[in-house]
Amino acid sequence: MTAFLGDRSLLAPMLSPGAWADLKEHRPRPVLSCGETAIVKTSQLGTQFFAHKVLCEPGHKGETKEHLRVKAAVVEAAAALGWTARAEVRAPDGSWIADVLVEKAGRQVAFEVQISSQDAERYRERQARYERDDIECFWLTARASTEHLPGVPLLRVDPRADELAVSVRSRASAEVPLARFLHAVLEGPLRWSPTPPATVTGTIRWGMHICDACETRSIVWDVDPCRMISCDRCAWWASGAELAPGAAPSTAAARLQATEPLAIWRDRLPGVPSTFGCPRCAAEIAPTELWWLYRHRASDSCASRTVVLDVTPAESHWCAPRKGLYGTHDVVEHLAGRKNSRRRFTPEEVGDLGGLRRDAAQLYALRAREAQAAAEKREREEVFRRQRAEQLRLFEAAQPVASPEQFGLPPLTSPKPTTPHERTAAIEAYVTAHPGLDTDDVRRLFPRFTATCGCHNCAEILATYRDDERRILFRPKSRGSVVPSRR
């Protein structure tokens, strides 16, 4: 992007097409910062740039046309906003080389264009170098997604698109023109805050629960997570280290004139919500029954008690006045003018004690109705299953069977079986009375059922037959056979 002609510095993207054409014919040629002669070129994407005539060192590779295009777009947009833009700026100690460094009124902002692959640790390491020198740094990358790299202000850009735009990932639903993003960073309120001033508070959320067994009201609470770090510049907040898990909101409950007893706090494993017990009947209150408390549902009017903690700096994050930007997705949605759909409720968004009792009663009534409806459904399904099984048995018992005389076999002495139990007993009696019969012939004389009998007597009878005999005589009929309709 940068070359020198005498004492004059040349920034390739800022030269007009006419001046660029004249520079190609100018002698002597411009010189690069490394001292080598520069060749004036235009890439396939239309970007003006300088190239080495002779490589200054073995293995020195030039920048790709995609990389040059994004850098040129940043330089042009920053210059249009009245900022002094320079490319390939090296730190005084050589610790970093900014692709583009813009300056205005004492503020320095670096833009790094990363087209090639780079691991997360390398991103954080290079970002820390800029923060050490009090330089804001923003990254424009061609990687597929930027959502899983916290601690670095990273947005995706497609360098081959017709119009350069920033997004969260490839094929994202929301995109913002690159010029709009640069305007928001340089002239607007959008900032990246490495360690902004913050207010740190600890919160114990609590609510009312009604026991399913004895209908006793008790107070349950949640202290994981309960330490909140909020930025003093914007609406961003995050959870920090937790308080003691057994801490109970007794003073907060007293201030709100809550006369209900506290639930019995049992225990909590790492990463698992606390478990409670009813103070009257000691019945366990499963964490799944307290989903409204653990998910921080503001509609459930959970009260909170604030605990004073030491002030510590907030985490690095995107920062905009009166906005809660919790990641690159929210940044793009904010720049696109969309409402933040991932807004988090703060502990201050709580209700009164009457709301707690009312919501607890509503939740208890809802669970009771759901349990009754589930029981009725199971009962209806069981009745239908029994009716269906009986219809199938009657249908199969009514099927015609072969006559013993048709196959030259002894006549049957027992009536036609109508159940799987009767069929097993009839086969046993017939085989005992006429030993030596072929199992295939015996099978033709008795109706087949889709079910088997599992009583003790039938099990003892089956144990007296070989495996192949049990398979031929007592194997249930396939369910693919014709069965009666529901009518």
C-alpha positions as CSV (number, residue, x, y, z in Angstrom):
1,M,0.0,0.0,0.0
2,T,2.8,2.5,0.8
3,A,5.9,3.6,-1.1
4,F,8.2,6.6,-1.1
5,L,9.2,9.0,-4.0
6,G,11.9,11.2,-2.7
7,D,10.6,12.8,0.6
8,R,7.0,12.2,-0.4
9,S,4.9,9.2,0.9
10,L,2.6,7.6,-1.6
11,L,-0.5,5.7,-0.4
12,A,-1.7,3.6,-3.3
13,P,-5.5,3.5,-2.7
14,M,-5.5,7.3,-2.3
15,L,-4.0,8.1,-5.8
16,S,-6.4,9.0,-8.6
17,P,-6.4,6.7,-11.7
18,G,-4.7,9.4,-13.7
19,A,-1.9,9.9,-11.1
20,W,-1.6,6.1,-10.8
21,A,-1.1,5.9,-14.6
22,D,1.5,8.7,-14.6
23,L,3.3,7.0,-11.7
24,K,3.8,3.9,-13.8
25,E,5.9,5.9,-16.3
26,H,7.7,8.0,-13.7
27,R,11.5,7.6,-13.3
28,P,13.0,7.1,-10.9
29,R,10.6,4.5,-9.6
30,P,9.1,4.7,-6.1
31,V,11.0,2.9,-3.3
32,L,9.4,0.6,-0.6
33,S,10.1,0.9,3.1
34,C,12.6,-1.9,2.9
35,G,14.6,0.1,0.3
36,E,13.8,-2.0,-2.7
37,T,12.4,-0.6,-6.0
38,A,8.6,-0.7,-6.2
39,I,6.6,-1.7,-9.2
40,V,3.2,0.0,-9.7
41,K,0.5,-2.6,-10.3
42,T,-3.3,-3.1,-10.3
43,S,-4.7,-6.4,-9.0
44,Q,-7.4,-8.4,-10.7
45,L,-9.9,-7.0,-8.2
46,G,-9.0,-3.4,-9.2
47,T,-6.8,-2.6,-6.2
48,Q,-3.8,-0.3,-6.7
49,F,-0.7,-1.6,-4.9
50,F,3.1,-1.6,-5.0
51,A,5.1,-4.8,-5.6
52,H,8.8,-5.7,-5.1
53,K,10.9,-5.5,-8.2
54,V,13.4,-7.7,-6.4
55,L,12.5,-9.6,-3.1
56,C,14.2,-7.9,-0.2
57,E,14.8,-11.3,1.5
58,P,14.5,-14.9,0.6
59,G,11.0,-16.3,0.9
60,H,9.4,-12.9,1.2
61,K,5.9,-13.3,-0.3
62,G,3.6,-10.5,-1.4
63,E,0.1,-10.0,-0.1
64,T,-2.8,-11.6,-1.9
65,K,-5.2,-9.5,-4.0
66,E,-8.0,-10.2,-1.5
67,H,-5.9,-8.9,1.4
68,L,-4.9,-5.8,-0.6
69,R,-8.5,-5.1,-1.5
70,V,-9.8,-5.1,2.1
71,K,-6.8,-2.9,3.2
72,A,-7.5,-0.4,0.5
73,A,-11.2,-0.2,1.4
74,V,-10.3,0.5,5.0
75,V,-7.8,3.2,4.0
76,E,-10.3,4.9,1.7
77,A,-13.2,4.8,4.2
78,A,-11.0,6.2,7.0
79,A,-9.6,9.0,4.8
80,A,-13.2,9.9,3.8
81,L,-14.1,10.4,7.4
82,G,-11.2,12.8,7.9
83,W,-8.7,10.4,9.6
84,T,-5.1,10.1,8.8
85,A,-4.6,6.6,7.4
86,R,-1.3,4.8,6.9
87,A,-0.6,1.3,5.8
88,E,2.0,-1.2,7.0
89,V,2.9,0.9,10.1
90,R,5.6,-0.7,12.3
91,A,5.7,-0.2,16.1
92,P,8.8,1.7,17.5
93,D,10.0,-1.5,19.1
94,G,9.0,-3.7,16.2
95,S,6.4,-5.7,18.3
96,W,3.6,-5.2,15.8
97,I,3.0,-4.1,12.2
98,A,-0.5,-2.7,11.6
99,D,-2.0,-3.4,8.2
100,V,-3.8,0.0,8.5
101,L,-3.3,2.5,11.3
102,V,-5.6,5.6,11.5
103,E,-5.1,8.6,13.7
104,K,-7.2,11.6,14.7
105,A,-7.2,13.9,17.7
106,G,-4.7,11.7,19.6
107,R,-6.7,8.5,19.1
108,Q,-5.1,5.6,17.3
109,V,-7.0,2.7,15.8
110,A,-5.4,-0.3,14.0
111,F,-7.2,-2.6,11.6
112,E,-5.7,-6.0,10.9
113,V,-6.8,-8.0,7.8
114,Q,-6.4,-11.7,8.3
115,I,-7.2,-13.7,5.2
116,S,-5.0,-16.7,5.9
117,S,-5.7,-19.1,8.7
118,Q,-4.5,-18.2,12.3
119,D,-5.2,-20.0,15.5
120,A,-7.1,-18.4,18.5
121,E,-4.0,-18.1,20.6
122,R,-2.2,-16.1,17.9
123,Y,-5.2,-13.8,17.7
124,R,-5.1,-13.1,21.4
125,E,-1.3,-12.7,21.5
126,R,-1.3,-10.0,18.7
127,Q,-4.3,-8.3,20.2
128,A,-2.6,-8.0,23.6
129,R,0.4,-6.2,21.9
130,Y,-1.9,-3.4,20.7
131,E,-3.7,-3.1,24.1
132,R,-0.3,-2.8,25.8
133,D,0.5,0.2,23.7
134,D,-3.0,1.8,24.2
135,I,-4.0,1.3,20.6
136,E,-7.5,0.1,19.7
137,C,-7.4,-2.9,17.2
138,F,-10.1,-4.4,15.2
139,W,-9.8,-7.6,13.1
140,L,-11.3,-8.3,9.7
141,T,-11.0,-12.0,8.8
142,A,-12.1,-14.4,6.1
143,R,-12.6,-17.3,8.5
144,A,-15.9,-19.1,8.4
145,S,-17.2,-18.0,11.8
146,T,-16.1,-15.4,14.4
147,E,-18.5,-16.4,17.2
148,H,-16.1,-18.7,19.1
149,L,-13.2,-16.4,19.7
150,P,-14.0,-14.2,22.8
151,G,-11.6,-11.5,23.9
152,V,-10.9,-10.3,20.3
153,P,-12.9,-7.8,18.3
154,L,-13.3,-10.0,15.2
155,L,-15.7,-9.7,12.3
156,R,-15.9,-11.7,9.1
157,V,-15.5,-10.1,5.7
158,D,-15.8,-11.8,2.3
159,P,-13.0,-10.2,0.2
160,R,-14.4,-11.5,-3.1
161,A,-18.0,-10.1,-2.6
162,D,-19.2,-7.4,-4.9
163,E,-19.6,-5.1,-1.9
164,L,-17.4,-5.6,1.1
165,A,-19.6,-6.2,4.2
166,V,-19.0,-7.5,7.7
167,S,-20.9,-10.4,9.3
168,V,-20.6,-13.0,12.0
169,R,-20.2,-16.1,9.7
170,S,-20.5,-17.2,6.2
171,R,-24.1,-17.2,4.8
172,A,-25.2,-15.1,7.8
173,S,-28.7,-13.6,7.8
174,A,-27.4,-10.1,8.6
175,E,-24.6,-8.2,6.9
176,V,-23.5,-4.6,7.4
177,P,-21.4,-2.7,4.8
178,L,-17.8,-2.3,5.8
179,A,-18.0,1.5,5.5
180,R,-20.9,1.6,8.0
181,F,-18.9,-0.5,10.5
182,L,-15.9,1.7,10.1
183,H,-18.0,4.8,10.6
184,A,-19.5,3.3,13.8
185,V,-16.0,2.6,15.2
186,L,-14.3,5.8,14.2
187,E,-17.1,8.4,14.4
188,G,-19.9,6.6,16.2
189,P,-20.3,5.2,19.7
190,L,-19.2,1.6,19.0
191,R,-16.0,0.7,20.9
192,W,-14.0,-2.3,22.0
193,S,-13.4,-2.2,25.7
194,P,-10.5,-4.3,26.9
195,T,-10.9,-3.4,30.6
196,P,-13.5,-0.7,31.1
197,P,-14.6,0.6,34.5
198,A,-17.2,-1.5,36.1
199,T,-19.6,-1.9,39.0
200,V,-19.5,-5.4,40.6
201,T,-22.5,-6.6,42.6
202,G,-23.5,-10.0,43.9
203,T,-27.1,-11.1,43.6
204,I,-29.1,-13.9,45.3
205,R,-32.2,-14.6,43.3
206,W,-35.1,-16.1,45.2
207,G,-38.7,-17.0,44.7
208,M,-41.7,-18.8,46.2
209,H,-42.3,-22.6,45.7
210,I,-45.4,-24.7,46.6
211,C,-44.7,-28.3,47.5
212,D,-46.5,-30.8,45.4
213,A,-46.9,-33.2,48.3
214,C,-48.2,-31.0,51.2
215,E,-48.8,-27.6,49.3
216,T,-46.5,-25.7,51.8
217,R,-45.1,-22.5,50.5
218,S,-41.3,-22.0,51.0
219,I,-38.6,-19.7,49.7
220,V,-36.0,-21.2,47.3
221,W,-33.0,-19.3,46.0
222,D,-30.3,-19.4,43.4
223,V,-26.7,-18.2,43.9
224,D,-25.2,-19.7,40.7
225,P,-24.2,-17.5,39.1
226,C,-24.8,-14.6,41.5
227,R,-21.9,-12.1,41.0
228,M,-22.6,-9.6,38.3
229,I,-20.0,-7.3,36.6
230,S,-21.7,-4.5,34.8
231,C,-20.0,-2.0,32.5
232,D,-20.4,1.7,33.5
233,R,-20.5,2.8,29.9
234,C,-23.2,0.5,28.4
235,A,-25.8,-2.1,29.3
236,W,-23.3,-5.0,29.1
237,W,-23.1,-7.3,32.2
238,A,-21.6,-10.7,32.9
239,S,-21.5,-13.2,35.7
240,G,-18.5,-13.6,37.9
241,A,-17.4,-15.9,40.7
242,E,-20.3,-17.2,42.8
243,L,-21.2,-16.6,46.4
244,A,-21.4,-19.3,49.0
245,P,-24.0,-21.8,47.7
246,G,-25.7,-22.2,51.0
247,A,-26.3,-18.5,51.5
248,A,-30.0,-17.9,52.2
249,P,-31.9,-14.6,51.5
250,S,-33.3,-14.3,55.0
251,T,-32.7,-10.6,55.4
252,A,-34.1,-9.8,51.9
253,A,-37.2,-11.9,52.8
254,A,-37.6,-10.1,56.1
255,R,-37.4,-6.7,54.4
256,L,-40.2,-7.8,52.0
257,Q,-42.3,-9.1,54.9
258,A,-42.2,-12.7,53.7
259,T,-43.4,-15.0,56.4
260,E,-43.0,-18.2,54.5
261,P,-40.2,-20.5,55.8
262,L,-37.0,-21.1,53.9
263,A,-36.7,-24.4,51.9
264,I,-34.1,-26.9,53.2
265,W,-30.9,-26.4,51.2
266,R,-29.5,-29.9,50.5
267,D,-26.4,-29.6,48.4
268,R,-25.1,-28.7,45.0
269,L,-22.5,-30.3,42.8
270,P,-20.1,-28.2,40.6
271,G,-22.1,-27.0,37.6
272,V,-25.4,-28.3,38.9
273,P,-28.2,-26.2,40.4
274,S,-28.9,-26.4,44.1
275,T,-31.4,-29.0,45.4
276,F,-33.9,-28.2,48.1
277,G,-36.4,-29.9,50.3
278,C,-39.8,-29.0,51.7
279,P,-39.5,-27.5,55.2
280,R,-42.6,-29.4,56.3
281,C,-42.6,-32.8,54.7
282,A,-38.9,-32.9,53.6
283,A,-40.0,-33.9,50.1
284,E,-37.2,-33.2,47.6
285,I,-37.7,-30.3,45.3
286,A,-36.1,-31.3,42.0
287,P,-34.1,-28.6,40.1
288,T,-36.4,-29.2,37.1
289,E,-39.3,-27.8,39.1
290,L,-37.4,-24.6,39.6
291,W,-36.5,-23.9,35.9
292,W,-38.2,-20.5,36.2
293,L,-35.7,-19.5,38.9
294,Y,-32.5,-20.9,37.3
295,R,-33.3,-19.5,33.9
296,H,-33.7,-16.0,35.4
297,R,-37.2,-15.5,34.1
298,A,-38.2,-11.9,34.9
299,S,-41.9,-12.7,34.2
300,D,-41.8,-14.9,37.3
301,S,-41.1,-11.9,39.5
302,C,-38.1,-13.3,41.3
303,A,-36.8,-10.9,43.9
304,S,-33.1,-10.3,44.5
305,R,-30.7,-9.3,47.3
306,T,-27.6,-7.3,46.4
307,V,-24.3,-8.2,48.2
308,V,-21.5,-5.7,48.3
309,L,-18.3,-7.0,46.6
310,D,-14.9,-5.5,45.7
311,V,-14.8,-3.5,42.5
312,T,-12.8,-5.3,39.7
313,P,-12.5,-4.4,36.0
314,A,-15.0,-5.8,33.6
315,E,-14.2,-8.3,30.9
316,S,-13.4,-7.1,27.4
317,H,-16.4,-6.7,25.2
318,W,-18.1,-4.6,22.5
319,C,-19.4,-1.4,24.1
320,A,-22.2,1.0,23.0
321,P,-24.2,3.4,25.1
322,R,-27.4,1.9,26.5
323,K,-26.8,-1.3,24.6
324,G,-26.0,-4.8,25.8
325,L,-23.7,-6.3,23.1
326,Y,-22.7,-9.8,24.2
327,G,-20.9,-10.8,21.0
328,T,-20.2,-10.2,17.4
329,H,-23.8,-11.3,16.5
330,D,-25.2,-8.5,18.6
331,V,-22.8,-6.0,17.0
332,V,-24.0,-6.9,13.5
333,E,-27.6,-6.8,14.6
334,H,-27.1,-3.4,16.3
335,L,-25.4,-1.9,13.2
336,A,-28.1,-3.4,10.9
337,G,-30.7,-1.6,13.0
338,R,-32.4,-4.7,14.3
339,K,-33.6,-5.2,17.9
340,N,-31.4,-7.3,20.0
341,S,-33.2,-10.7,20.3
342,R,-30.8,-12.1,22.8
343,R,-31.3,-9.4,25.5
344,R,-30.6,-10.7,29.1
345,F,-32.7,-9.6,32.0
346,T,-30.8,-8.0,34.9
347,P,-31.5,-8.9,38.5
348,E,-33.1,-5.4,39.0
349,E,-36.0,-6.5,36.7
350,V,-38.0,-8.1,39.6
351,G,-41.5,-8.0,41.0
352,D,-43.2,-7.6,44.4
353,L,-44.0,-10.2,47.0
354,G,-47.6,-10.5,45.8
355,G,-46.3,-11.4,42.4
356,L,-44.1,-14.1,43.9
357,R,-47.0,-15.8,45.7
358,R,-49.3,-15.4,42.6
359,D,-46.7,-16.8,40.2
360,A,-45.9,-19.7,42.6
361,A,-49.6,-20.6,42.8
362,Q,-50.0,-20.4,39.0
363,L,-47.0,-22.7,38.5
364,Y,-48.4,-25.2,41.0
365,A,-51.8,-25.2,39.4
366,L,-50.2,-25.6,36.0
367,R,-48.1,-28.6,37.1
368,A,-51.2,-30.2,38.7
369,R,-53.2,-29.8,35.5
370,E,-50.4,-31.2,33.4
371,A,-50.0,-34.2,35.7
372,Q,-53.7,-34.9,35.6
373,A,-53.8,-34.6,31.8
374,A,-50.9,-37.0,31.5
375,A,-52.5,-39.5,33.8
376,E,-55.8,-39.4,31.9
377,K,-53.9,-39.9,28.6
378,R,-52.0,-42.9,30.0
379,E,-55.3,-44.4,31.2
380,R,-57.0,-43.9,27.8
381,E,-54.0,-45.5,26.0
382,E,-54.1,-48.5,28.4
383,V,-57.8,-49.0,27.9
384,F,-57.4,-48.8,24.1
385,R,-54.4,-51.2,24.2
386,R,-56.4,-53.8,26.2
387,Q,-59.4,-53.4,23.8
388,R,-57.2,-53.7,20.8
389,A,-55.5,-56.9,22.2
390,E,-58.9,-58.5,22.9
391,Q,-60.2,-57.7,19.4
392,L,-57.1,-59.2,17.9
393,R,-57.4,-62.3,20.0
394,L,-61.0,-62.8,19.1
395,F,-60.3,-62.2,15.4
396,E,-57.4,-64.8,15.4
397,A,-59.4,-67.3,17.4
398,A,-62.2,-67.1,14.8
399,Q,-60.0,-68.1,11.9
400,P,-60.7,-71.5,10.4
401,V,-58.2,-74.3,11.1
402,A,-57.4,-77.5,9.3
403,S,-59.2,-80.7,10.1
404,P,-56.9,-83.6,11.5
405,E,-58.6,-86.1,9.2
406,Q,-57.4,-84.0,6.2
407,F,-53.8,-84.9,7.0
408,G,-54.5,-88.4,8.4
409,L,-53.9,-87.3,12.0
410,P,-55.7,-88.4,15.1
411,P,-58.8,-86.3,16.0
412,L,-58.6,-83.5,18.6
413,T,-60.0,-84.3,22.0
414,S,-60.0,-80.7,23.3
415,P,-62.0,-77.7,22.1
416,K,-60.5,-75.2,19.7
417,P,-58.2,-72.8,21.8
418,T,-59.2,-69.1,21.9
419,T,-56.2,-67.8,23.9
420,P,-52.4,-68.3,23.7
421,H,-52.6,-70.1,27.1
422,E,-55.2,-72.5,25.9
423,R,-53.2,-73.1,22.7
424,T,-50.1,-74.1,24.7
425,A,-52.0,-76.5,26.9
426,A,-53.8,-78.0,23.9
427,I,-50.6,-78.6,22.0
428,E,-49.0,-80.2,25.1
429,A,-52.1,-82.5,25.6
430,Y,-52.2,-83.5,21.9
431,V,-48.5,-84.3,21.6
432,T,-48.5,-86.2,24.9
433,A,-51.5,-88.3,23.7
434,H,-49.9,-89.0,20.3
435,P,-46.1,-89.1,20.6
436,G,-44.0,-89.2,17.5
437,L,-46.0,-86.7,15.5
438,D,-44.2,-84.2,13.2
439,T,-44.1,-80.7,14.5
440,D,-45.2,-79.2,11.1
441,D,-48.3,-81.4,11.1
442,V,-49.2,-80.4,14.7
443,R,-48.8,-76.7,13.9
444,R,-51.5,-76.8,11.2
445,L,-54.1,-78.0,13.7
446,F,-53.9,-75.0,16.1
447,P,-54.7,-71.3,15.4
448,R,-51.7,-68.9,15.6
449,F,-51.7,-65.8,17.9
450,T,-49.6,-62.6,17.8
451,A,-49.1,-62.9,21.5
452,T,-47.7,-65.5,23.8
453,C,-48.5,-66.5,27.3
454,G,-45.8,-66.0,29.9
455,C,-47.4,-67.7,32.9
456,H,-45.4,-70.2,35.0
457,N,-47.3,-73.3,33.6
458,C,-46.7,-72.3,30.0
459,A,-43.0,-71.6,30.7
460,E,-42.6,-75.1,32.2
461,I,-44.3,-76.7,29.1
462,L,-42.0,-74.7,26.7
463,A,-38.9,-75.9,28.6
464,T,-39.7,-79.5,27.7
465,Y,-39.3,-78.9,23.9
466,R,-36.2,-78.5,21.9
467,D,-35.3,-75.1,20.4
468,D,-36.4,-76.0,16.9
469,E,-39.7,-77.4,18.3
470,R,-40.4,-74.3,20.3
471,R,-39.7,-72.1,17.2
472,I,-42.1,-74.1,15.0
473,L,-44.9,-74.7,17.5
474,F,-44.9,-71.7,19.8
475,R,-43.4,-68.8,17.8
476,P,-45.9,-65.8,17.7
477,K,-47.5,-64.9,14.4
478,S,-46.0,-62.0,12.5
479,R,-47.8,-58.7,13.1
480,G,-47.8,-58.2,9.3
481,S,-50.9,-60.4,9.1
482,V,-54.4,-59.1,8.6
483,V,-55.9,-57.6,11.8
484,P,-59.4,-56.0,12.4
485,S,-59.9,-52.3,12.0
486,R,-60.6,-50.0,15.0
487,R,-64.3,-50.3,14.2
